Amino acid sequence: MDDTDDEFRFETRSIHAGQSPDEETGALMTPIHANSTYVQDGPGDHRGYEYSRTGNPTRTDLEANVASLESGEYGRAFSSGMGAINTVLNVLESGDHVVASEDVYGGTHRIFTQVYEKYDLEFDFVDMTDLDETEAAMRENTELVWVETPTNPLLNIVDIAATADIADEYDALSVVDNTFATPYLQRPLELGADAVCHSLTKYMGGHSDVIGGALVTNDEELDEEFGFYQNSVGATPGPHECFLVLRGTKTLPVRMDRHCDNARQLAQWLDDHEAVERVYFPGLESHPSHDLAAEQMDDFGGMVSFELDASLEETADAVSATEVFTLAESLGGVESLIEQPATMTHAAIPREEREAAGLDDGLIRASVGIENVEDLKADFEQAFETALR
Ligand SMILES: *Cc1c(COP(=O)(O)O)cnc(C)c1O
């Protein structure tokens, strides 16, 4: 269905976009093209593929699939989300300035400050839920506005359309890391962003068995630049990884529906629980960005954060006592994961800064899986009883 993608709805494209049965063998699934090189019919006369860093047919299918889901024309796949993020930074020049969400993914903060500051790129991190703060941070040399929404771990929502407008005013690129929402729930290109970035490792792959990344854009020139750096830097995925992500995106809509349902029910249950001080879930009306989330997203996602009325140690005991929820970093797989930001994903942030950002000792982040939600509630109940006696 390569040429007629646009006629079909999301669930159909997630299964078919970018893929068609192998012409020679009829193989229904995209083959894992385990090749480094390709025969040429004469010197320089090849059939579209010369060398697999530059292009590989399994990767081509994945790139077309992810692009279609993001309502984009052009897709590029990478060996990790960080490989994709690096490629966006490659497009900049030294002396350029970047405005980014203050609670970006830790690895994004690290590559910005610890890798690219030494090449004289400048970064400002602002609270992007406040558009005035974003606007105030813009400078003449601002070339990139980096948005992450929902944010991690407090699940605040940034207005993508309004932020892309601000970037436009200053002739800066706007790029949205859409890893948490996935294109099933939120399509930044439709809202005016210039490019979308993904860690395919999370919901897109969906089974915690592969690392990958992607960039999607509708801007042909920008895509060509991405392609140049993709090939020049070489953070490209192998065909087996591409195959696994393609298998994952086929079930993205049904998985996301269940993730969202389970998260909604669990958030409500936690909100009513006496051991829980506060729940952060954009689907709750009490969430400060609930209205914006309802407008910008098709559903509220599978991540739930909450604060126990408990010490650092008691909270550590609670996340250690769960049996269905696995104690682990990362997110987006079919299985439920739980973590304590203060001691795990956000441990590198000094305590004072952490608390000022609202990340208290009692905070817990859950990636709600697609198990039976009653088992998830019962698991929390027994973990709270064990830890908070
Ligand atoms: C995991 C993650 C990344 C980095 O992706 P990798 O595949 O681990 O390299 C970037 N952004 C967000 C929001 C993530 O969750």
The ligand as an SDF file (V2000), in Angstrom:
LIG
                    3D

 15 15  0  0  0  0  0  0  0  0999 V2000
   14.4790    6.6160   26.2530 C   0  0  0  0  0  0  0  0  0  0  0  0
   14.2750    7.9850   25.7830 C   0  0  0  0  0  0  0  0  0  0  0  0
   15.2110    8.6050   24.9290 C   0  0  0  0  0  0  0  0  0  0  0  0
   16.4970    7.9390   24.5110 C   0  0  0  0  0  0  0  0  0  0  0  0
   16.2570    6.8290   23.7130 O   0  0  0  0  0  0  0  0  0  0  0  0
   17.2290    5.5440   23.6450 P   0  0  0  0  0  0  0  0  0  0  0  0
   16.5330    4.6470   22.6990 O   0  0  0  0  0  0  0  0  0  0  0  0
   17.3580    5.0030   25.0470 O   0  0  0  0  0  0  0  0  0  0  0  0
   18.5540    6.0180   23.1500 O   0  0  0  0  0  0  0  0  0  0  0  0
   14.9310    9.8840   24.4940 C   0  0  0  0  0  0  0  0  0  0  0  0
   13.8130   10.5420   24.8730 N   0  0  0  0  0  0  0  0  0  0  0  0
   12.9080    9.9820   25.6910 C   0  0  0  0  0  0  0  0  0  0  0  0
   11.6930   10.7550   26.0830 C   0  0  0  0  0  0  0  0  0  0  0  0
   13.1020    8.6900   26.1760 C   0  0  0  0  0  0  0  0  0  0  0  0
   12.1960    8.1520   27.0170 O   0  0  0  0  0  0  0  0  0  0  0  0
  1  2  1  0
  2  3  1  0
  2 14  2  0
  3  4  1  0
  3 10  2  0
  4  5  1  0
  5  6  1  0
  6  7  2  0
  6  8  1  0
  6  9  1  0
 10 11  1  0
 11 12  2  0
 12 13  1  0
 12 14  1  0
 14 15  1  0
M  END
$$$$
